[in-house]
């Protein structure tokens, strides 16, 4: 880096890696979700996230939250990560319980820590700027005791992301760098998304958060008291032989609720640091058109593909040749056991397709 990056010494990183990545089926499977797969040719998304985290904290202060079924995959992708830093969820209960479990673990292991929460499956460029943004967010969390979100300036009317309405700067010294959050906005329709883009006062909610572990636990106490009481019960058994039994009994009773809806939208001290770096949640097959350059016909081809008179299509093959003549607006994915063909305008129905596979007792293809 051109100048020394000043990062609070108390910062720890929590990487959430328990998702199933269903919108990237069939490349993302229950046995190996997208965060454990190499979708970009640069390594698994989890590996890339971990490497970014190393700019901010040493390996002993980086934690991964995931399910028991992904412990071995996590060790495979991150052999340098201390195994005791893999926090196991008994089952997925959305992001609020996941973050709560991480918070009590960090407060037990590293009292007073500042906790940066990163999704494991996002693609970020300009990692120097990313690290500076997180360092500023950590300093803000340390100074204010509040909750800090990272916002990304939109470059298109995106309907798949939540938005943050930017409020006033927290001080003259922090003008143009740290703001109050005026409000959280749910995923809009296209008309609203265009309005937000034109307005200029809205940022995408990147799902990246920074706060003191103790501070977010106080917010759980206020806004999600049922989960808070369960977390306190679990925390009493850290270091004991009863921990796993209490965790397995208590955690599945937590409400399924996101951190955004459960806490961020209700908390008073919430701030936003704009992130001036390339960010994409790589959420659907359509995102590959942003991640990779399209050819002169608007296509993205990965793997063995031969095409004539083919336009605006995304083709991904991990082995067999995919040969095309005279098609347009398709997503085609070839894996060892599945060939997936979809009109680009209907990729949002993927979860319906997976439900149909479950109904037909074809879980081996999930």
N, C-alpha and C positions, 0 to 999 in steps of 0.2 A: 504494500500500500504506500501511497505517496506521503502520507503523514500518519503518525501513530494513532491507532484506533483506541479511544478511551472507553473502556467497557467497565461498568461496575463489577467489582470483584465478586459480589454476591450473586451474580446472575447464574441461573441454571436453565437448561433447555428441556422441554418436554415435547416429544414428537408423538403425535397421535397416529397409530398405524393399525387400527382394528377394523377399518372399513372393508366392505366386500367389493367395491368398485363395479357394481352391476352394470352401469351404463357403458362399460368398456368390454362387456361380454362379446365374443367368446375368448378374447385374449386374456381378460381378467376372469379368473375362476375362483370358486370357493376355496380350492386347494392352493391357489397362488394368486391372490388379489393383485390389482394393478400396481400398488406401491412396491411390491416385491418383484415386479417385472421391468424389463428394459424396453420402454416404449419409445425412447428417443435415440437409442444407439450410444448413449453416454453412461450407461449403468442404470441400476434400478432407481426409481424415484426416491425410495427410502434412503439409499446410499447417497444420492445427491443431496438430500435434505440433511443427512448426518454430516456430510462434508461442509455444508454451509454453517451448521451449528458449531463446528470446531473453530470457526473464526471468532466465536463469542465465548466459548467455554471449553475447558478440557474434557476429555472423554469421561472422567469420573463425575462430571456434573451434567452429563447428557443422559436423559431417560427416554425410554420408548414404552408407550402403553399399547398393549395389543392383547389378543386372545391367546389362550393356552395352545390352541392349534397352530399358532404362528410363531411360537417361541423358537423352534429350530430354524425356520425361515429367517427370522430376525438375526439369529446368530450367524447364519450362512451369509447374509447380506452385510452384516456389521461385525466381523470377527474381532474388531478392536474394542467394541463396546463391552464394558464389564457386565457379565451376565446378571449380577444382582441389580443392575439398573434397568432390567426389563420388568415392567409392572404389568401383571396379568389381570385382565378383567375376566370374571367368570362368564360374562356374556355381554354383548353390546347393548348399551342402554342410551345411546346418543351422547352428545359431547359434554353435557353438564355433569353426569355421573363420572365419566371418564376423567374430566379435568378435576373434579372433586377428589377422586381417588389419588390422582397424581399430587394434588396440593397437600393432602395429609401425609403422603409418603415423603415429599420433600421437606415439609415442616418438621417431620420426625428426624429425617436423615441430615438435613442442612437447615437448622433453625434460622429464620430471618432471611431466607433466600428470596431473590427476585426471580419470578418464574415466567419464562417466555414459552408460549404454546405455539407449536408449528404443526400444521397438517403434513402428513408424510408424502402426499401425492401431488404436490404442486410443482410447477416448473418455474424457475426464477433465473433470470439473467442479471448481469452486472452485480456480482456477489459482493463486491466492495461496497457499493451503495446500499445493498441489502443489510450488510453488517452495520453500517453507520446508522441506518434507520432504526434497527433493533437496539443499538446502543443508546440512541436518543430516547427511544421508548422506555428502556430500562431506567435511565436516569430520571425520566419524568415520573415513572411509577415509584421510584425511590423517594423523590422529593415531595410528591403530592399525596402518596398513599392511595392513589386512585387506580382505576382500570384503564388501560391504554389499548386501543385498537389500531391496526395498520390499515390505511385506506389506499386504494390504487385509483389514479385518475382514469376515468373511462375514455376509450377511444372509439366506442361504437355503442349503439343503443341495445345493450345486453339485457335480456329478460331472464337469464339463468342465475344471476347473482343478486344478493341483497345489497342495499346501498346505505351509505352514511351521509346525513346532511351535516355539512361542516358549520360549526358555530364560530364564536369569537376566539381569537388567540388568547391563551391563558395569561400572557403578559406581553409587554412591549419587547422584552428581550427574546421571547419565544415566538414573536410574530413570524408568520410564514413557515413555521416549523411544527408547532404544537397548538392544537385547537381544542375547544370543547366540542363534544358531539351534541348537535342540536336534536337529532333523532335518528333512530334506526328505521329503515324502510324495507319492507318485505319485497320479494322479487316482483317487479312491476310487469304490466303488459307492455306491448311495443310502443303504444302512444305515450305512456308515462316515461318509459325508458328514453325515448327521444326528447321529452321535456327535460329530464334530468341532465342529459348530455348537453343540451342547449343552455341550460341554466348555469352550468359550470360550478355549482356549489355542492354537488354530490360526488362522492367517491364510492367505488366498489368496496364492499366489506370482504377483505381477503381471508377472514377467518384466522388471522394471526393476532395473538393477544399477549400483553405483557402486564404483570402485576406482582405485588408481593403475595406469596402464597398465603400468608396470614390475612391479607386484605381480602382476597377473593373468598376465603373461608368465612369471613364476617358477612360477606354478601350472601353466601349460601344460608347462613344463620337467619338472615332477614327475609330473603325472598324464596328460599327452598328449604324450609325448616325440617321437613321430613327427611330429605336427603342429608341435611347437615347432621341430624341426630344419628342417622345410620353411619355416617362417616366417623363421627366421634366414637361410636361403638366399635367400629373396625380399628380405629387408631389405638384404642386401649390395649389391643392384643399384638401390636408390633413387637417383634422379637420373641414371641412366645410360640409354643407348639400349637396353640389353638387358633393362630391367625388365619390359616387357610380355611378352617371350618367356619369361623365367624364370617369371613369374606364371602364364602360360597353361600352361606345362609342369608346374609344381609343384602348384598349387592343386587341380586335379581329382583328385590322388592322395590328398588328405586324407580321413580317415574322415568319414562323415556322422554327426555326433554333436552333441547339444545341449550348451550350456554348463552346464545344470543337471546332467545325467547325467555329463558328462565332467569337470567341475571342482567345481561348487558342492557336490555331495553328498559330495565326497571331501576338500575343503580343511578345514583346522583352524580358521583364523581367519575365521569367517563370522558376520556380524552382521545384524540385522534392524531396520529403522526402520518402525514402523507408519505407514501413510498414511491420514490421516483426511480423505479427499476421495472424491468419487464417481468410481468407475473401472469401466469395462466394456471387455472386449476385443473387443466387437462381432464375435464370432467366427462366428455363424450367423444365419440369418433369424429365429430365435426371439428373439434379443437385441433386436430392434426393439420387442418388447413391454415391454422395460425402458427403452429409449431414448426412446420416444414414449408418450404417454398413450393408453390404449385407450379406445374409446367405450363407451357404456352396455351394448353387447352384447359387449364384449371384443375388438373388432376394431381393427386398425391399417390405415388406408387412406392410401396415398400416390399422388398423381397422379389421373387421371380414373377414379373408381370410383363406381358406383351400385349399391346393394344393398338387397334386401328379405329379411327373415327370415334374416339371415346372422349367424353367431355365431363368436366366437373364431378369427377368420381374419386372416391378414396378406396384404394385397394391395398390390403395388407396380407401378405402370405409368408408363412414361416417355413415353407418347404416346397410344396407342389407348385407347378406353374399355373398361373391364372392368365388365360388368354381371352381377349375381349374384342368384339367387333360391333360397332354401331350402337353403343350404349351411352347413357348420360345420367347424371344425378343419382349414382348408386354408391352404397358402401358395401364392399365385399371383403370378408375376412375369412382366411383359410387357416385352420389349425389342424392338428393331427387327427382330430375326431369330429370336427364341426366345420361346415361351410355355411357362413352367414351372409345373406343377401338382403339388402334393405334399401328402399328409397330414402334419400337423404332427408326428405321432409317428414319421415316417420321414425327417426331414430329415438325420439322421446317415448316411443312405445315399447322399448326394449324390456322394461320391467314386466309389462303385460305378457311378453313372450316367455320370460322366465317363469312367471306364474303358471302359464300353460304347460311348460315342461314339468313343473311340480305336480300339476293336476294329473298329468299323464304318467306319473311315477318315473320320470327320466332324470332323477337327481344326479346320475353319473355325468350328465352333460352340463351341470351347473358349475 
